[in-house]
């Protein structure tokens, strides 16, 4: 199945989308990547979903990527004697380490690491920022606050601390267990929640040991500040606008999104825009106009992928949500303005031979009658560099490595094809021509561009380009050796 769009769609699986028929319908509607949310469900639930995805993959004959999303360290208040309390604006309220039930004046916050990092004037946000408090006095086991935005606070509500970098590891004990489980299961991407610093990525990478690609979720102000270093350390990025919009002024999220997407594209690393993209479709078969515009904006910005969360995991219309996102993507990419925006945002990245090769491949494809750019890749780097160029023609990534094939399902415009290993460039060209014809990108009388690295099977050696006919008889005739 060939997608008639370049941006990819990530669909989260959950109670509404765990059976074979629904997962296959989601794929056929346009899902390229399936997300397993490790915050919900048991390992047995996730293993069953993983197995079902792989069965769908085998049945449709196309690679499918699986992304496991770790929960991250969750900060929550304790419990209240009455279950909840109403906090009024201007009222005094204390957080402390006393495990006794809370009341209208105090509650337990069982996280000494928060008190260790707090400073006077810092903000504490409860229940997704609906309640806001400012610290007026603090110590190693307490924080006296003034309520700046009141509301109902109840048992175990989440807490955000936007103004300080917390001395927390990005991986809790649960995350470490989930990480090992997901890697053994064979997921393709592993998402880290609440990343604050590049050291969080290094810690995860040491545990992953190359079994999955690492994606950093940017949802903390500290991560935005340290983004350049985090981007250098990670394999991909998710702009997780939920917590980001809680911890930062909500009006600052759109420009941050634009900056992060552009930085990821310049680094040739895939970026997902996520959270509340079609939120109303949890309960409605039709999205709002604003939601459609939100999805379209991410696509115009050049994001590699857009993501559905509760819409596909727990909503009433999971397949319709994916189909809607697919239709929006195709409509945007047909718009001449889309191509103008994408081309205008392209930066010259020609620091290496590989950069020059992929840039030349795009220019040749756009100035002559070329039907596709075919790239042989071991790790996926060549395909990612070609995708960074956002060419006008399709990208066909050919690799003998199934893991690379699946990971590239997240990269803009890449159509993945499993191929035999080759040790000569001529056979690479022949295989590319066969793939282009078989997958419907070109006919025998048309041409393709082929990029590869010689010697073969060595990572990071992209150094050769050829314009080739799709008729392999002509390839052998012009290059008989």
C-alpha positions in Angstrom: 0.0 0.0 0.0 1.4 3.4 -1.1 0.4 6.5 0.9 -0.5 9.5 -1.2 1.1 11.9 1.3 4.5 12.6 2.9 3.6 13.3 6.6 3.2 10.2 8.7 0.3 9.5 11.2 0.9 8.0 14.7 -2.2 6.4 16.3 -2.3 5.4 20.0 -3.8 2.1 20.8 -6.0 1.5 23.8 -9.3 0.0 24.9 -11.1 1.3 21.8 -8.4 -0.2 19.4 -6.9 -3.4 20.6 -8.5 -6.1 18.4 -7.1 -7.2 15.0 -10.0 -5.7 12.9 -9.7 -2.3 14.4 -5.9 -2.1 14.2 -6.0 -3.2 10.6 -8.7 -0.7 9.9 -6.6 2.0 11.5 -3.7 1.1 9.3 -5.8 1.0 6.1 -7.2 4.4 7.1 -3.7 5.9 7.2 -1.9 5.0 10.5 1.9 4.5 9.8 3.0 4.1 13.4 1.2 2.6 16.4 1.9 4.0 19.9 1.8 1.9 23.0 1.2 4.1 26.1 3.0 2.4 29.0 1.1 4.6 31.4 -2.0 2.5 30.9 -2.6 -1.3 30.7 -0.5 -4.2 31.8 2.5 -5.8 30.1 0.2 -8.5 28.9 -2.1 -6.0 27.3 0.8 -4.3 25.5 2.3 -7.7 24.4 -1.0 -8.6 22.9 -1.3 -5.3 21.0 2.3 -5.7 19.7 1.6 -9.2 18.4 -1.6 -8.0 16.7 0.3 -5.1 15.0 2.9 -7.5 13.7 0.2 -9.8 12.4 -1.4 -6.9 10.5 2.1 -6.0 9.2 2.6 -9.5 7.8 -0.9 -9.6 6.3 -0.7 -6.2 4.5 2.9 -6.8 3.5 4.1 -3.3 4.6 6.4 -2.3 7.5 4.7 -0.7 10.5 6.6 1.1 13.3 5.7 0.6 17.0 6.4 3.4 19.5 6.4 2.6 23.2 5.8 5.7 25.3 7.2 5.5 28.9 5.2 7.2 31.7 8.1 9.1 33.2 8.3 10.3 36.8 4.8 11.3 37.9 4.5 13.8 40.7 1.2 13.7 42.6 -0.3 15.1 45.8 -1.4 12.8 48.6 -5.0 12.2 49.7 -7.6 14.4 51.5 -9.8 13.5 54.5 -12.8 14.5 52.5 -11.5 13.4 49.1 -11.2 17.0 47.9 -11.1 20.6 49.0 -11.9 23.9 47.4 -9.0 26.4 47.4 -9.8 30.0 47.1 -7.8 32.7 45.4 -5.4 34.4 47.9 -5.7 31.6 50.5 -2.6 30.1 52.2 -1.9 26.5 51.5 1.0 24.2 52.6 2.6 21.2 50.9 4.6 18.9 53.2 5.9 15.4 53.8 3.4 14.5 56.5 1.5 11.5 55.3 -1.7 12.4 57.2 -4.8 13.2 55.1 -5.0 16.7 53.8 -7.5 19.4 54.5 -8.2 23.0 53.2 -4.9 24.2 54.7 -2.4 21.5 53.7 -1.7 18.2 52.0 1.1 15.7 51.6 3.4 16.1 48.6 5.5 12.9 48.9 8.4 14.1 46.8 11.3 15.4 48.9 13.2 16.1 45.7 10.6 18.9 44.9 11.3 20.6 48.3 15.0 20.3 47.7 14.8 22.2 44.4 12.1 24.8 45.3 12.9 28.5 45.7 10.8 31.4 47.0 8.6 32.7 44.2 8.5 29.4 42.3 5.1 28.2 41.0 3.4 24.9 41.8 0.7 23.8 39.4 -2.0 21.1 40.3 -4.4 19.2 38.1 -3.0 20.2 34.6 -2.5 23.8 35.8 -6.1 24.4 36.7 -4.8 25.3 40.2 -1.8 27.6 40.6 0.1 28.4 43.7 3.2 30.6 44.4 5.8 29.6 47.0 6.2 32.2 49.7 8.4 30.2 52.1 10.0 26.7 51.7 12.3 24.3 53.4 13.5 20.7 53.0 10.1 19.3 54.0 7.6 22.0 53.3 6.4 24.7 51.0 4.1 27.5 52.2 2.2 28.9 49.2 -0.4 31.5 48.2 -3.2 30.3 45.9 -3.1 32.5 42.8 -5.7 30.4 40.8 -8.1 28.5 43.0 -10.2 25.4 42.3 -11.0 22.0 43.5 -8.0 19.9 44.6 -8.6 16.2 45.1 -6.7 13.0 45.8 -3.6 12.1 43.8 -3.8 15.0 41.4 -0.7 15.6 39.3 1.8 18.4 40.2 3.9 20.4 37.8 6.9 22.5 38.9 7.8 24.6 35.8 10.3 27.1 37.3 13.0 24.7 38.5 15.0 21.8 37.1 14.1 18.9 39.4 16.8 16.5 40.6 14.8 13.6 39.1 15.9 10.9 36.8 13.8 10.8 33.7 13.4 7.0 34.3 11.4 5.8 37.4 11.6 2.2 38.6 8.5 1.5 36.6 10.0 3.1 33.5 13.1 0.9 33.8 10.9 -2.2 34.0 8.8 -1.0 31.1 11.9 -0.1 29.0 13.3 -3.5 29.4 10.0 -5.1 28.6 9.4 -3.0 25.5 12.9 -3.6 24.2 12.6 -7.3 24.6 9.2 -7.2 22.9 10.9 -5.6 19.9 9.5 -2.1 19.7 11.1 0.3 17.1 10.9 3.6 19.0 11.1 4.3 22.8 9.7 7.7 23.9 11.1 9.3 27.1 8.7 11.5 29.1 9.6 14.6 31.1 13.1 14.9 29.7 15.0 17.8 31.2 18.6 17.4 30.1 20.7 15.4 27.7 21.9 13.2 30.5 18.4 11.8 30.7 18.9 10.5 27.1 22.4 9.1 27.9 20.9 7.1 30.8 18.2 5.6 28.6 20.5 4.9 25.7 22.8 2.9 28.1 19.8 0.7 29.0 18.3 0.4 25.5 21.7 -0.9 24.1 20.7 -0.2 20.5 17.5 -2.3 20.6 15.3 0.7 19.8 15.6 4.3 18.6 15.1 7.0 21.3 12.6 9.7 21.1 12.5 12.6 23.6 9.2 14.2 24.5 9.6 17.9 25.0 7.2 18.9 27.7 9.3 20.7 30.3 10.6 24.3 30.2 14.0 23.0 31.0 13.9 20.8 27.9 13.1 23.8 25.8 16.1 25.6 27.3 18.4 22.7 26.7 16.9 21.6 23.4 20.0 21.9 21.3 21.9 19.5 23.5 18.9 17.2 23.8 18.5 17.1 20.0 22.1 16.2 19.5 21.7 13.3 21.9 18.3 11.9 20.7 17.1 10.0 17.6 13.8 11.8 17.4 11.6 14.4 19.1 7.9 14.6 20.2 6.5 18.0 20.8 4.2 17.0 23.6 2.0 20.1 23.9 -0.1 18.9 26.9 2.3 19.4 29.8 4.3 22.0 27.8 1.1 24.1 27.7 0.7 23.6 31.5 4.2 24.5 32.5 4.6 27.4 30.1 2.2 30.2 29.2 -0.1 28.6 26.7 0.4 31.4 24.1 4.2 30.5 24.0 3.6 26.9 22.8 2.9 27.7 19.0 6.2 29.5 18.5 8.1 26.9 20.5 6.5 24.2 18.3 7.6 26.0 15.1 11.2 26.4 16.4 11.5 22.8 17.5 10.1 21.4 14.2 12.6 23.5 12.2 15.5 22.5 14.4 14.6 18.8 14.0 14.4 19.1 10.3 17.8 20.8 10.1 19.2 18.0 12.2 17.5 15.4 9.9 15.8 13.8 12.9 12.0 13.0 12.9 9.7 15.1 14.9 6.1 14.3 15.9 3.6 17.0 16.8 1.2 15.6 19.5 -1.6 16.3 21.9 -5.3 17.3 21.4 -5.0 17.4 17.6 -8.5 16.1 17.0 -9.6 16.0 20.7 -13.4 16.5 19.9 -13.3 13.3 17.9 -13.1 11.3 21.2 -16.9 11.8 21.3 -17.8 13.3 17.9 -17.5 11.8 14.4 -16.5 15.3 13.1 -13.6 17.5 14.3 -13.8 21.2 14.9 -12.5 23.6 12.3 -9.9 24.8 14.7 -8.6 21.2 15.2 -8.3 20.7 11.5 -6.4 23.9 11.2 -4.1 22.8 14.0 -3.3 19.5 12.2 -2.8 21.5 9.0 -0.4 23.9 10.7 1.9 21.2 11.9 2.0 19.8 8.3 2.7 23.2 6.8 5.6 23.5 9.3 7.2 20.4 7.9 6.6 18.0 10.8 7.5 14.4 10.1 4.4 13.1 11.8 1.2 14.1 13.6 -0.3 12.0 16.4 -3.6 10.9 17.8 -3.8 10.0 21.5 -7.2 9.4 23.2 -8.9 10.0 19.9 -7.7 6.5 18.7 -7.0 4.9 22.1 -10.3 5.5 23.9 -12.5 7.5 21.6 -15.7 6.4 20.0 -14.5 7.0 16.4 -10.8 5.9 16.2 -10.9 4.9 12.5 -12.7 8.1 11.5 -10.1 10.1 13.4 -7.2 8.6 11.5 -9.1 9.0 8.2 -9.7 12.6 9.0 -6.1 13.2 9.7 -5.2 11.4 6.4 -7.6 13.6 4.4 -6.2 16.8 6.0 -2.7 15.8 5.2 -3.5 15.0 1.6 -5.4 18.3 1.2 -2.6 20.3 2.6 0.1 18.6 0.5 -1.9 19.3 -2.7 -1.9 23.0 -1.9 0.7 24.9 -3.9 1.3 27.1 -0.8 2.5 24.1 1.1 5.3 23.5 -1.4 6.2 27.2 -1.3 6.4 27.1 2.5 8.5 23.9 2.6 10.9 25.0 0.0 11.4 28.5 1.6 12.2 26.8 4.9 14.9 24.6 3.5 18.4 25.5 4.8 21.6 24.7 3.0 23.2 21.8 4.9 26.3 20.8 3.0 29.0 20.2 5.6 29.7 16.6 4.5 29.9 14.6 1.4 26.6 12.9 2.3 24.9 16.3 2.7 26.1 17.3 -0.8 25.0 14.0 -2.3 21.4 14.2 -1.0 21.2 17.9 -1.9 22.3 17.1 -5.5 19.9 14.3 -5.7 17.0 16.6 -4.8 18.1 19.3 -7.3 18.5 16.7 -10.1 15.1 15.3 -9.3 13.5 18.7 -9.4 15.1 19.9 -12.6 14.7 16.8 -14.7 12.0 14.2 -15.2 12.9 12.0 -12.3 10.2 9.8 -10.7 11.8 9.0 -7.3 15.0 9.2 -5.2 16.1 5.7 -4.1 18.5 5.4 -1.3 20.3 2.4 0.1 20.7 2.7 3.8 21.9 0.5 6.7 21.1 2.7 9.7 18.5 5.0 8.0 20.8 8.0 8.0 20.8 8.4 4.2 17.0 8.3 4.0 16.7 10.8 6.8 19.1 13.2 5.0 17.1 12.9 1.8 13.9 13.5 3.8 15.5 16.7 5.3 15.6 18.1 1.7 11.8 17.6 1.4 12.1 16.8 -2.3 9.2 17.1 -4.7 9.5 13.4 -5.7 8.9 10.3 -3.6 11.7 8.8 -1.5 12.2 5.1 -1.6 14.4 3.7 1.2 15.9 0.3 0.5 17.5 -1.7 3.3 18.1 -5.4 4.2 17.6 -4.6 7.9 14.0 -4.9 9.1 14.6 -2.7 12.2 15.8 0.1 10.0 12.8 -0.3 7.7 10.4 0.0 10.6 12.1 3.0 12.2 11.9 4.9 8.9 8.2 4.6 8.9 8.2 7.7 11.1 10.3 9.8 8.6 8.7 12.3 6.3 8.0 11.0 2.7 9.9 7.8 3.1 8.5 4.7 1.4 10.3 1.7 2.9 11.2 -1.4 0.9 13.0 -4.5 2.2 15.8 -5.6 -0.2 18.5 -8.1 -0.4 22.0 -7.2 0.7 24.2 -6.0 -2.2 28.0 -5.6 -2.5 28.2 -3.8 -5.8 26.6 -0.5 -6.8 25.3 -1.8 -10.1 23.1 -4.3 -8.2 22.0 -1.5 -5.9 20.8 0.4 -9.0 19.1 -2.8 -10.4 17.3 -3.4 -7.1 16.2 0.2 -6.9 14.8 0.1 -10.5 12.9 -3.1 -9.6 11.5 -1.6 -6.4 10.4 1.6 -8.2 8.5 -0.4 -10.8 7.0 -2.9 -8.4 5.9 -0.2 -6.0 4.3 1.9 -8.7 6.6 4.9 -8.7 8.0 4.5 -12.2 7.7 2.6 -15.4 10.5 1.0 -17.5 10.8 4.1 -19.7 11.3 6.5 -16.7 14.3 7.4 -14.6 15.2 7.4 -10.9 18.1 8.8 -8.9 20.0 6.3 -6.8 22.2 7.2 -3.8 24.3 4.8 -1.7 27.5 4.4 0.2 30.5 2.5 -1.1 31.8 0.3 0.4 28.4 -1.2 1.1 27.2 -2.2 4.6 29.2 0.5 6.3 27.3 3.2 8.2 27.6 6.8 7.2 29.4 6.4 3.8 26.9 8.0 1.5 29.1 9.1 -1.3 27.7 8.1 -4.7 24.8 9.2 -6.9 23.5 8.0 -10.2 20.6 8.8 -12.6 19.4 5.5 -13.8 16.8 4.1 -16.1 14.1 1.8 -14.6 14.7 -0.7 -17.4 17.3 -3.0 -15.9 18.3 -4.2 -19.3 19.6 -0.7 -20.0 21.5 -0.7 -16.7 23.3 -3.9 -17.6 23.9 -2.7 -21.2 25.5 0.6 -20.0 27.3 -1.0 -17.0 28.1 -4.6 -17.9 30.6 -5.3 -15.1 
